[in-house]
């Protein structure tokens, strides 16, 4: 029989932690998504090298949006042997 335990995450008497509420949108993410959408529209209307450049800009803006979702870490700077 596997051991099952309940882990209590926080006490109900503790005050709420400061920060962004769960329902509040991440505006730093949405500004990159909005910029990518605004650039994607003209990219669909053009042809040739201009279309390629606009698609690359959309790709770069999408990567910036993905960076907002990833946690910021120190990488191997904190690693010690």
DAQUIQUI-V983359 format. One record per pair of residues at least 6 apart in sequence whose C-alpha atoms are under 8 Angstrom apart, sorted by sequence separation. I is the first residue (numbers start at 1). J is the second residue. D is the distance in whole Angstrom. If there is no record, write none. Layout:
i=I j=J d=D
i=I j=J d=D
This chain:
i=43 j=50 d=8
i=44 j=51 d=7
i=43 j=51 d=5
i=43 j=52 d=8
i=43 j=54 d=5
i=42 j=54 d=8
i=43 j=55 d=6
i=40 j=54 d=7
i=39 j=54 d=7
i=40 j=55 d=7
i=39 j=57 d=7
i=40 j=58 d=6
i=39 j=58 d=6
i=36 j=57 d=8
i=37 j=58 d=8
i=36 j=58 d=5
i=36 j=59 d=8
i=36 j=61 d=6
i=35 j=61 d=7
i=36 j=62 d=6
i=33 j=61 d=7
i=32 j=61 d=6
i=33 j=62 d=7
i=32 j=62 d=7
i=32 j=64 d=7
i=33 j=65 d=6
i=32 j=65 d=5
i=30 j=65 d=8
i=29 j=65 d=5
i=28 j=65 d=8
i=29 j=66 d=8
i=29 j=68 d=6
i=28 j=68 d=7
i=29 j=69 d=7
